[in-house]
Amino acid sequence: MIGLDGLDLADYFARIGLPAAPQPGVAGLGALVRAHRLTIPFENLAIHQGRGIDLSLPAIVAKLVRGGRGGYCFEQNLLLSAALAALGVAHRPLLARVWLNLPADTVPPRTHLFLAVEADGEIWLADAGFGGGYAPPLLLGEHPPVAGPDGSLHRLRRIGAPGSEQGEWLLERSADRGERWQPQYGFDTGHVAMADIECANHWTATRPGTRFTSLHIASRITPSGMISLVDRDWSELADGAMAQRRVESASEWRRLIVDRLGLALSETEVAALPLFA
């Protein structure tokens, strides 16, 4: 547990479209994470609005549950953690280095938060906040690949000793039935304190020149893929087919944000973003 409690489960379930609490166990965990990913978008727009990222539970609930907004990994997975705590499910946080689309000679900081969850007597990895895609809960260890709803495969591979530079475990994704594997993030299972999470969040939200301080990012998982808006580039993955186009106007950009991604942003808020200002 991370010390975040007091979440109103009824509000949370209404936000993610679950009529009732999921059943205990791995199947219930998968249903919870999937419902969360289908409804609460991944986004970093508060950074560009100058609001910063507040990791207190009241702030996360006000933004993601009641405010019609999304968030990035720290907000999303702390919200999931609060829900699991309210449900009495044992879990703890983990931090990872994101290797997705990085040059081979780059070592990123540990700035991705996700959860190790106890379900059916084993440890499963649950992630409601990875902007690069969606993986269902994975059993910790080297096991056969698991298919996601978009047809992609996901696996964990042991790559080093605990505490090594790249981490002990690597999450990989394959979009072509296992022909090629793309690294997602590497991690260890050591203790993570709330102070570690707060430091990682501060670095991610404030360091100049990084992905989250340079780009306007919003995405949401769909039943068969994912939709994404990065600055003015729109992409839509459905049933393995990718469509992409350039968004030219602020009005079209807002329409996609509101109608397709489900984010509550006014015309005034969109016009004030650095992308358009």
C-alpha positions as CSV (number, residue, x, y, z in Angstrom):
1,M,0.0,0.0,0.0
2,I,1.2,3.6,-0.6
3,G,-0.7,5.4,2.1
4,L,-3.5,6.8,-0.2
5,D,-6.9,6.0,1.2
6,G,-10.3,7.5,1.4
7,L,-11.4,7.0,-2.2
8,D,-15.2,6.8,-2.7
9,L,-15.4,3.5,-4.7
10,A,-18.9,4.4,-6.0
11,D,-17.6,7.5,-7.7
12,Y,-14.6,5.6,-9.1
13,F,-16.7,2.8,-10.4
14,A,-19.1,5.2,-12.0
15,R,-16.2,7.0,-13.7
16,I,-14.8,3.8,-15.2
17,G,-18.2,2.3,-16.1
18,L,-18.2,-0.7,-13.7
19,P,-21.7,-1.4,-12.2
20,A,-20.2,-3.1,-9.1
21,A,-16.9,-4.1,-7.6
22,P,-15.0,-6.8,-9.6
23,Q,-14.7,-10.3,-8.2
24,P,-11.5,-11.0,-6.2
25,G,-8.6,-12.5,-8.1
26,V,-6.8,-12.1,-11.3
27,A,-9.9,-11.9,-13.5
28,G,-11.3,-9.1,-11.4
29,L,-8.0,-7.3,-11.4
30,G,-7.9,-7.5,-15.2
31,A,-11.5,-6.2,-15.5
32,L,-10.7,-3.3,-13.2
33,V,-7.6,-2.2,-15.0
34,R,-9.2,-2.6,-18.4
35,A,-12.2,-0.5,-17.5
36,H,-9.9,2.1,-16.1
37,R,-7.8,2.3,-19.3
38,L,-10.9,2.4,-21.5
39,T,-12.4,5.4,-19.8
40,I,-9.7,7.6,-18.2
41,P,-7.4,9.0,-20.8
42,F,-3.6,9.3,-20.5
43,E,-2.6,13.0,-20.8
44,N,0.0,15.5,-19.7
45,L,-1.9,18.7,-20.6
46,A,-1.9,20.1,-17.0
47,I,1.8,20.5,-17.3
48,H,1.3,22.8,-20.3
49,Q,-1.5,24.6,-18.5
50,G,1.0,25.6,-15.8
51,R,-0.9,23.7,-13.1
52,G,1.7,21.1,-12.3
53,I,0.9,17.5,-11.2
54,D,-0.4,17.2,-7.6
55,L,-0.2,13.6,-6.3
56,S,-2.4,14.0,-3.3
57,L,-5.5,11.8,-3.5
58,P,-8.0,14.6,-3.3
59,A,-6.3,16.3,-6.2
60,I,-6.2,13.1,-8.3
61,V,-9.9,12.4,-7.6
62,A,-10.9,15.9,-8.4
63,K,-9.1,15.8,-11.7
64,L,-9.5,12.2,-12.9
65,V,-12.7,11.0,-11.3
66,R,-14.8,14.2,-11.0
67,G,-13.2,16.6,-13.3
68,G,-13.4,14.8,-16.6
69,R,-9.7,14.8,-17.1
70,G,-7.0,12.2,-17.4
71,G,-3.4,12.0,-16.2
72,Y,-0.1,10.2,-16.6
73,C,1.3,7.2,-14.8
74,F,1.7,8.7,-11.3
75,E,-1.8,10.0,-11.2
76,Q,-3.4,7.0,-12.9
77,N,-1.7,4.3,-10.9
78,L,-2.0,6.1,-7.5
79,L,-5.7,6.2,-8.3
80,L,-5.7,2.5,-9.1
81,S,-3.7,2.0,-5.9
82,A,-6.3,3.8,-3.8
83,A,-9.1,1.7,-5.4
84,L,-7.2,-1.5,-4.6
85,A,-6.6,-0.4,-1.0
86,A,-10.3,0.3,-0.6
87,L,-11.0,-3.1,-2.0
88,G,-8.6,-4.7,0.5
89,V,-6.2,-6.0,-2.2
90,A,-2.6,-6.2,-1.2
91,H,-0.2,-4.4,-3.6
92,R,2.8,-2.1,-3.7
93,P,4.3,0.4,-6.2
94,L,7.2,-0.3,-8.6
95,L,9.3,2.2,-10.6
96,A,10.6,1.5,-14.1
97,R,12.9,2.9,-16.7
98,V,11.0,3.4,-20.0
99,W,13.0,2.1,-22.9
100,L,10.4,2.5,-25.6
101,N,11.8,4.4,-28.6
102,L,15.0,5.3,-26.9
103,P,18.5,5.2,-28.5
104,A,20.6,2.2,-27.4
105,D,23.1,4.4,-25.6
106,T,20.5,6.3,-23.5
107,V,19.8,5.3,-19.9
108,P,16.5,6.9,-18.8
109,P,15.6,7.6,-15.1
110,R,13.1,5.5,-13.2
111,T,10.0,7.6,-13.9
112,H,7.3,5.1,-14.7
113,L,5.0,4.0,-11.9
114,F,3.0,0.8,-11.9
115,L,1.9,-1.8,-9.3
116,A,2.7,-5.3,-8.1
117,V,-0.6,-6.8,-7.0
118,E,-1.2,-10.0,-5.0
119,A,-4.0,-12.0,-6.7
120,D,-4.8,-15.7,-6.4
121,G,-1.7,-16.2,-4.2
122,E,0.7,-14.8,-6.8
123,I,2.2,-11.5,-7.8
124,W,0.8,-9.8,-10.9
125,L,1.9,-6.6,-12.6
126,A,-1.0,-4.1,-13.1
127,D,-0.5,-0.8,-15.0
128,A,-3.3,1.7,-15.6
129,G,-0.9,4.5,-16.7
130,F,1.5,3.5,-19.5
131,G,1.0,5.8,-22.4
132,G,2.8,3.6,-24.9
133,G,0.0,1.0,-25.0
134,Y,-2.0,-1.5,-22.9
135,A,-0.9,-4.8,-21.4
136,P,-3.3,-6.9,-19.3
137,P,-2.0,-7.9,-15.9
138,L,1.1,-10.1,-16.2
139,L,2.2,-12.8,-13.8
140,L,5.7,-11.8,-12.5
141,G,8.2,-14.2,-14.0
142,E,9.2,-15.7,-17.4
143,H,6.0,-17.1,-18.8
144,P,4.4,-17.5,-22.3
145,P,3.4,-14.2,-24.0
146,V,0.0,-12.8,-23.2
147,A,-2.2,-11.3,-25.9
148,G,-3.8,-7.9,-25.5
149,P,-7.2,-7.0,-27.0
150,D,-5.5,-5.3,-30.0
151,G,-3.7,-8.5,-30.9
152,S,-0.3,-7.5,-29.6
153,L,1.7,-9.9,-27.4
154,H,3.3,-9.0,-24.1
155,R,6.0,-10.8,-22.1
156,L,8.4,-10.4,-19.2
157,R,12.0,-11.3,-19.7
158,R,14.7,-11.5,-17.0
159,I,17.6,-9.3,-18.2
160,G,19.9,-8.8,-15.2
161,A,20.5,-8.9,-11.5
162,P,18.4,-6.8,-9.1
163,G,19.8,-3.3,-9.0
164,S,21.5,-3.6,-12.4
165,E,21.4,-0.5,-14.7
166,Q,18.7,-1.8,-16.9
167,G,16.8,-3.6,-14.2
168,E,16.0,-7.2,-13.4
169,W,13.0,-7.5,-15.6
170,L,12.0,-6.1,-19.0
171,L,8.5,-5.8,-20.4
172,E,8.4,-6.4,-24.1
173,R,5.6,-6.0,-26.7
174,S,5.2,-7.6,-30.1
175,A,2.8,-6.3,-32.7
176,D,3.6,-9.1,-35.2
177,R,2.8,-12.3,-33.3
178,G,6.2,-12.6,-31.8
179,E,8.4,-12.0,-34.9
180,R,9.9,-8.8,-33.3
181,W,9.9,-7.6,-29.8
182,Q,10.0,-4.0,-28.7
183,P,11.2,-3.0,-25.2
184,Q,8.7,-1.1,-23.1
185,Y,10.2,-0.7,-19.7
186,G,12.7,-2.3,-17.3
187,F,12.4,-2.6,-13.5
188,D,13.3,-4.2,-10.2
189,T,11.0,-5.2,-7.5
190,G,12.7,-3.3,-4.7
191,H,10.9,-1.1,-2.2
192,V,9.5,2.2,-3.5
193,A,8.5,4.9,-1.1
194,M,6.1,7.8,-1.7
195,A,9.1,10.1,-1.6
196,D,10.6,8.2,-4.6
197,I,7.3,8.6,-6.5
198,E,7.2,12.3,-5.7
199,C,10.8,12.9,-6.8
200,A,10.1,11.0,-10.1
201,N,6.9,13.0,-10.7
202,H,8.7,16.3,-10.1
203,W,11.5,15.4,-12.6
204,T,9.0,14.2,-15.2
205,A,6.7,17.3,-14.9
206,T,9.4,20.0,-14.7
207,R,12.6,19.0,-16.5
208,P,13.0,21.1,-19.7
209,G,13.3,19.2,-23.0
210,T,11.7,15.9,-22.0
211,R,8.8,14.3,-23.7
212,F,6.3,15.4,-21.1
213,T,7.4,19.0,-20.9
214,S,7.9,19.4,-24.6
215,L,4.9,17.6,-26.2
216,H,1.1,17.8,-25.7
217,I,0.1,14.2,-25.3
218,A,-3.3,12.6,-24.9
219,S,-4.4,9.0,-25.6
220,R,-7.0,6.4,-24.7
221,I,-7.3,2.7,-25.1
222,T,-10.2,1.5,-27.2
223,P,-11.8,-2.0,-27.3
224,S,-9.6,-3.0,-30.2
225,G,-6.6,-0.6,-30.1
226,M,-5.7,2.9,-29.1
227,I,-6.3,6.5,-30.2
228,S,-3.6,9.2,-29.7
229,L,-2.9,12.9,-30.2
230,V,0.7,14.1,-29.8
231,D,0.9,17.8,-30.5
232,R,-0.9,18.0,-33.9
233,D,-0.4,14.3,-34.9
234,W,-3.5,12.1,-34.6
235,S,-3.2,8.3,-34.8
236,E,-5.8,5.6,-34.5
237,L,-5.0,1.9,-34.1
238,A,-7.9,-0.5,-34.6
239,D,-7.7,-4.3,-35.1
240,G,-4.1,-4.0,-36.1
241,A,-4.5,-1.3,-38.7
242,M,-3.0,2.2,-38.1
243,A,-4.4,5.4,-39.5
244,Q,-2.6,8.8,-39.0
245,R,-3.1,12.4,-40.0
246,R,-2.1,15.9,-39.2
247,V,-4.5,18.2,-37.2
248,E,-4.5,21.7,-38.6
249,S,-6.8,23.8,-36.5
250,A,-7.4,24.4,-32.8
251,S,-11.1,23.7,-33.3
252,E,-10.4,20.3,-34.8
253,W,-7.9,19.5,-32.1
254,R,-10.4,20.3,-29.4
255,R,-13.1,18.2,-31.1
256,L,-10.8,15.2,-31.0
257,I,-9.8,15.9,-27.4
258,V,-13.4,16.2,-26.3
259,D,-15.4,13.9,-28.6
260,R,-12.8,11.1,-29.2
261,L,-10.6,11.2,-26.2
262,G,-13.2,12.2,-23.7
263,L,-11.3,15.1,-22.0
264,A,-13.1,18.1,-20.6
265,L,-11.3,21.1,-22.1
266,S,-12.9,24.4,-23.0
267,E,-12.2,26.4,-26.1
268,T,-10.4,28.9,-23.9
269,E,-8.2,26.3,-22.3
270,V,-7.2,24.8,-25.7
271,A,-6.5,28.2,-27.2
272,A,-4.2,29.0,-24.2
273,L,-2.0,25.9,-24.6
274,P,1.5,26.6,-25.9
275,L,0.7,24.5,-28.9
276,F,-1.7,27.2,-30.1
277,A,-0.7,30.3,-28.1
